[in-house]
Each structure stands twice: as structure tokens, then as C-alpha cells.
Amino acid sequence: MSSLSPLLSAPMPIAPHALVAFAALFIGGVQLASPKGTKRHRWLGYVWCAMMFFVAASGFFIHSIELWGLFSPIHLLSVLTITLLARAIWCARTGRIRQHQRIMANLFWLALVVTGVFTFFPGRIMFAVVSGS
């Protein structure tokens, strides 16, 4: 039986990090499926970018895996995510729409979906949430 208690009792900022990541997963899916270039798309895009920035920045304060001192590959992903968010916004604003689309789709799939799958491995908090153990 699943329970949110492992997530809600986790040290800060794990719960807000995970909850915002789930919201970004939902909004990102909506963005990928919706018409592009509309005011709604732009507005949701900025919301999604803010959420992704929060997820990446809060990741710097999560140290459950420590390979290099306090840091792990996920911290490198945080740096890459923030850099690519800025690049994607710049591309959209300068008319490089294909590049913008490619960066945003890659961020969605790699920084949210693939990375998110790893949080459900045994021993991780999200595994405890879904398995109830």
C-alpha cells in the first residue's frame, strides 16, 4: 500500500523538490501536446521553466548520493538543466524555434522523465512511497 509519509518526512528540500517535479511533469506533458506559439503556451512555458529552475536549484541541497564529496551526477544535471533553460528561452526569443523545441523536449524527457524513473529504484524515497516499505 502506497503512502506519502516517506516523502513528507524526508529532509528538506526533498518533498518540495519532488512535488514541483511532478507538477512540471504534468505541465510539460500539456505543453508538448498543445499548440505552440500561443499566449497560453508562452505563459505555461515560463511557469514550467520556473518550476524546472526550482527543481534543479533545490537539487543542489539534496545529498542522498555523495560520489564526489557532497556531490553526485545529479548535481551536474542541475547545472546542465539551468544552462539549457536559459538557452531555450534565448532561442525562443531570437526566433530559433526548432532549437528551442529540441532543447525543451530533451529537458522534459531527460531531466524529468528519465531522471524521475531513477527515483523509483529500491532504497530511494519514491520507491518507499509507491511500495509502502
CYANA upper distance limits for C-alpha pairs under 8 A (distance plus 0.5 A):
  1 MET  CA    130 VAL  CA      7.77
  1 MET  CA    131 SER  CA      6.73
  1 MET  CA    132 GLY  CA      5.53
  2 SER  CA    128 ALA  CA      8.19
  2 SER  CA    129 VAL  CA      5.90
  2 SER  CA    130 VAL  CA      5.05
  2 SER  CA    131 SER  CA      5.93
  2 SER  CA    132 GLY  CA      4.92
  3 SER  CA    128 ALA  CA      8.39
  3 SER  CA    129 VAL  CA      5.62
  3 SER  CA    130 VAL  CA      7.25
  3 SER  CA    132 GLY  CA      6.23
  4 LEU  CA      8 LEU  CA      6.61
  4 LEU  CA    129 VAL  CA      5.94
  5 SER  CA      9 SER  CA      6.30
  5 SER  CA    129 VAL  CA      7.68
  6 PRO  CA     10 ALA  CA      6.59
  6 PRO  CA    125 ILE  CA      6.70
  6 PRO  CA    126 MET  CA      8.31
  6 PRO  CA    128 ALA  CA      6.88
  6 PRO  CA    129 VAL  CA      6.41
  7 LEU  CA     14 ILE  CA      7.75
  7 LEU  CA     15 ALA  CA      6.10
  7 LEU  CA    125 ILE  CA      6.69
  7 LEU  CA    126 MET  CA      7.49
  7 LEU  CA    129 VAL  CA      7.16
  8 LEU  CA     15 ALA  CA      6.24
 10 ALA  CA     14 ILE  CA      6.67
 10 ALA  CA     15 ALA  CA      7.12
 10 ALA  CA    125 ILE  CA      8.31
 11 PRO  CA     15 ALA  CA      8.24
 12 MET  CA     16 PRO  CA      8.23
 12 MET  CA     62 ILE  CA      8.39
 13 PRO  CA     17 HIS  CA      6.41
 13 PRO  CA     58 SER  CA      6.89
 13 PRO  CA     61 PHE  CA      7.41
 13 PRO  CA     62 ILE  CA      7.41
 14 ILE  CA     18 ALA  CA      6.58
 14 ILE  CA     58 SER  CA      8.49
 14 ILE  CA     62 ILE  CA      7.30
 15 ALA  CA     19 LEU  CA      6.57
 16 PRO  CA     20 VAL  CA      6.42
 17 HIS  CA     21 ALA  CA      6.62
 17 HIS  CA     54 PHE  CA      7.89
 17 HIS  CA     55 VAL  CA      5.80
 17 HIS  CA     58 SER  CA      6.66
 17 HIS  CA     59 GLY  CA      7.69
 18 ALA  CA     22 PHE  CA      6.72
 18 ALA  CA     55 VAL  CA      8.20
 19 LEU  CA     23 ALA  CA      6.83
 20 VAL  CA     24 ALA  CA      6.53
 20 VAL  CA     51 MET  CA      6.75
 20 VAL  CA     54 PHE  CA      8.21
 20 VAL  CA     55 VAL  CA      7.15
 21 ALA  CA     25 LEU  CA      6.58
 21 ALA  CA     51 MET  CA      7.74
 21 ALA  CA     52 MET  CA      7.68
 21 ALA  CA     55 VAL  CA      6.63
 21 ALA  CA    112 LEU  CA      7.56
 22 PHE  CA     26 PHE  CA      6.91
 23 ALA  CA     27 ILE  CA      6.72
 23 ALA  CA     51 MET  CA      8.50
 24 ALA  CA     28 GLY  CA      6.18
 24 ALA  CA     48 TRP  CA      6.34
 24 ALA  CA     51 MET  CA      6.59
 24 ALA  CA     52 MET  CA      7.26
 25 LEU  CA     29 GLY  CA      6.66
 25 LEU  CA    108 PHE  CA      7.86
 25 LEU  CA    112 LEU  CA      7.04
 25 LEU  CA    113 VAL  CA      8.01
 26 PHE  CA     30 VAL  CA      6.87
 27 ILE  CA     31 GLN  CA      6.60
 27 ILE  CA     44 LEU  CA      7.83
 27 ILE  CA     48 TRP  CA      7.07
 28 GLY  CA     32 LEU  CA      6.67
 28 GLY  CA     48 TRP  CA      7.20
 28 GLY  CA    108 PHE  CA      7.00
 29 GLY  CA     33 ALA  CA      6.78
 30 VAL  CA     34 SER  CA      6.44
 31 GLN  CA     35 PRO  CA      8.27
 31 GLN  CA     36 LYS  CA      8.39
 31 GLN  CA     41 HIS  CA      7.12
 31 GLN  CA     44 LEU  CA      7.79
 31 GLN  CA     45 GLY  CA      7.82
 32 LEU  CA    105 ALA  CA      8.02
 34 SER  CA     41 HIS  CA      8.05
 35 PRO  CA     41 HIS  CA      7.69
 36 LYS  CA     41 HIS  CA      6.37
 37 GLY  CA     41 HIS  CA      6.50
 37 GLY  CA     42 ARG  CA      7.21
 38 THR  CA     42 ARG  CA      6.82
 39 LYS  CA     43 TRP  CA      6.56
 40 ARG  CA     44 LEU  CA      6.46
 41 HIS  CA     45 GLY  CA      6.31
 42 ARG  CA     46 TYR  CA      6.80
 43 TRP  CA     47 VAL  CA      6.90
 44 LEU  CA     48 TRP  CA      6.45
 45 GLY  CA     49 CYS  CA      6.55
 46 TYR  CA     50 ALA  CA      6.62
 47 VAL  CA     51 MET  CA      6.71
 48 TRP  CA     52 MET  CA      6.59
 49 CYS  CA     53 PHE  CA      6.49
 49 CYS  CA     85 LEU  CA      7.05
 50 ALA  CA     54 PHE  CA      6.69
 51 MET  CA     55 VAL  CA      6.69
 52 MET  CA     56 ALA  CA      6.54
 52 MET  CA     81 THR  CA      8.22
 52 MET  CA     82 ILE  CA      8.42
 53 PHE  CA     57 ALA  CA      6.39
 53 PHE  CA     81 THR  CA      8.10
 53 PHE  CA     82 ILE  CA      6.55
 53 PHE  CA     85 LEU  CA      8.22
 54 PHE  CA     58 SER  CA      6.30
 55 VAL  CA     59 GLY  CA      6.59
 56 ALA  CA     60 PHE  CA      7.59
 56 ALA  CA     77 LEU  CA      8.23
 56 ALA  CA     78 SER  CA      4.97
 56 ALA  CA     79 VAL  CA      7.86
 56 ALA  CA     81 THR  CA      7.04
 56 ALA  CA     82 ILE  CA      7.21
 57 ALA  CA     61 PHE  CA      8.21
 57 ALA  CA     78 SER  CA      7.15
 57 ALA  CA     82 ILE  CA      8.49
 58 SER  CA     62 ILE  CA      7.55
 59 GLY  CA     74 ILE  CA      7.96
 59 GLY  CA     75 HIS  CA      7.12
 59 GLY  CA     78 SER  CA      7.14
 60 PHE  CA     75 HIS  CA      6.43
 60 PHE  CA     78 SER  CA      7.76
 63 HIS  CA     70 LEU  CA      6.48
 63 HIS  CA     71 PHE  CA      7.23
 63 HIS  CA     72 SER  CA      8.33
 65 ILE  CA     70 LEU  CA      8.31
 65 ILE  CA     71 PHE  CA      7.79
 65 ILE  CA     72 SER  CA      6.55
 66 GLU  CA     70 LEU  CA      5.50
 66 GLU  CA     71 PHE  CA      5.67
 66 GLU  CA     72 SER  CA      5.89
 67 LEU  CA     71 PHE  CA      6.47
 67 LEU  CA     72 SER  CA      5.61
 67 LEU  CA     73 PRO  CA      8.44
 68 TRP  CA     72 SER  CA      6.63
 71 PHE  CA     75 HIS  CA      6.69
 72 SER  CA     76 LEU  CA      7.70
 73 PRO  CA     77 LEU  CA      6.94
 74 ILE  CA     78 SER  CA      6.81
 75 HIS  CA     79 VAL  CA      7.02
 76 LEU  CA     80 LEU  CA      6.75
 77 LEU  CA     81 THR  CA      6.41
 77 LEU  CA    111 ALA  CA      7.79
 78 SER  CA     82 ILE  CA      6.75
 79 VAL  CA     83 THR  CA      6.70
 80 LEU  CA     84 LEU  CA      6.50
 81 THR  CA     85 LEU  CA      6.52
 81 THR  CA    107 LEU  CA      7.47
 81 THR  CA    111 ALA  CA      7.56
 82 ILE  CA     86 ALA  CA      6.93
 83 THR  CA     87 ARG  CA      6.79
 84 LEU  CA     88 ALA  CA      6.42
 84 LEU  CA    103 ILE  CA      7.33
 84 LEU  CA    107 LEU  CA      8.26
 85 LEU  CA     89 ILE  CA      6.78
 85 LEU  CA    103 ILE  CA      8.46
 85 LEU  CA    104 MET  CA      8.11
 86 ALA  CA     90 TRP  CA      6.69
 87 ARG  CA     91 CYS  CA      6.57
 87 ARG  CA    100 HIS  CA      8.33
 88 ALA  CA     92 ALA  CA      6.75
 88 ALA  CA     99 GLN  CA      7.84
 88 ALA  CA    100 HIS  CA      5.20
 88 ALA  CA    101 GLN  CA      8.25
 88 ALA  CA    103 ILE  CA      6.46
 88 ALA  CA    104 MET  CA      7.07
 89 ILE  CA     93 ARG  CA      6.70
 89 ILE  CA    100 HIS  CA      7.58
 90 TRP  CA     94 THR  CA      6.61
 91 CYS  CA     95 GLY  CA      6.63
 91 CYS  CA     96 ARG  CA      5.21
 91 CYS  CA     97 ILE  CA      6.89
 91 CYS  CA     99 GLN  CA      7.03
 91 CYS  CA    100 HIS  CA      5.73
 92 ALA  CA     96 ARG  CA      6.16
 92 ALA  CA     97 ILE  CA      5.90
 92 ALA  CA    100 HIS  CA      6.04
 96 ARG  CA    100 HIS  CA      6.69
 97 ILE  CA    101 GLN  CA      6.55
 98 ARG  CA    102 ARG  CA      6.64
 99 GLN  CA    103 ILE  CA      6.63
100 HIS  CA    104 MET  CA      6.63
101 GLN  CA    105 ALA  CA      6.52
102 ARG  CA    106 ASN  CA      6.59
103 ILE  CA    107 LEU  CA      6.60
104 MET  CA    108 PHE  CA      6.67
105 ALA  CA    109 TRP  CA      6.72
106 ASN  CA    110 LEU  CA      6.16
106 ASN  CA    111 ALA  CA      8.04
107 LEU  CA    111 ALA  CA      5.50
107 LEU  CA    112 LEU  CA      7.41
108 PHE  CA    112 LEU  CA      5.79
108 PHE  CA    113 VAL  CA      7.05
109 TRP  CA    113 VAL  CA      5.38
109 TRP  CA    114 VAL  CA      6.64
110 LEU  CA    114 VAL  CA      5.51
110 LEU  CA    115 THR  CA      6.80
111 ALA  CA    115 THR  CA      6.06
111 ALA  CA    116 GLY  CA      8.21
112 LEU  CA    116 GLY  CA      5.97
113 VAL  CA    117 VAL  CA      6.76
114 VAL  CA    118 PHE  CA      7.44
115 THR  CA    119 THR  CA      7.55
116 GLY  CA    120 PHE  CA      7.76
117 VAL  CA    121 PHE  CA      7.96
119 THR  CA    124 ARG  CA      6.37
119 THR  CA    125 ILE  CA      7.56
119 THR  CA    126 MET  CA      6.14
119 THR  CA    127 PHE  CA      7.37
120 PHE  CA    124 ARG  CA      6.79
120 PHE  CA    125 ILE  CA      7.96
120 PHE  CA    126 MET  CA      5.56
120 PHE  CA    127 PHE  CA      4.87
120 PHE  CA    130 VAL  CA      8.48
121 PHE  CA    126 MET  CA      8.26
121 PHE  CA    127 PHE  CA      6.24
122 PRO  CA    127 PHE  CA      6.08
122 PRO  CA    128 ALA  CA      8.14
123 GLY  CA    127 PHE  CA      7.17
123 GLY  CA    128 ALA  CA      7.83
124 ARG  CA    128 ALA  CA      7.13
125 ILE  CA    129 VAL  CA      6.83
126 MET  CA    130 VAL  CA      6.80
127 PHE  CA    131 SER  CA      6.36
127 PHE  CA    132 GLY  CA      8.47
127 PHE  CA    133 SER  CA      8.42
128 ALA  CA    132 GLY  CA      5.79
128 ALA  CA    133 SER  CA      5.44
129 VAL  CA    133 SER  CA      7.90
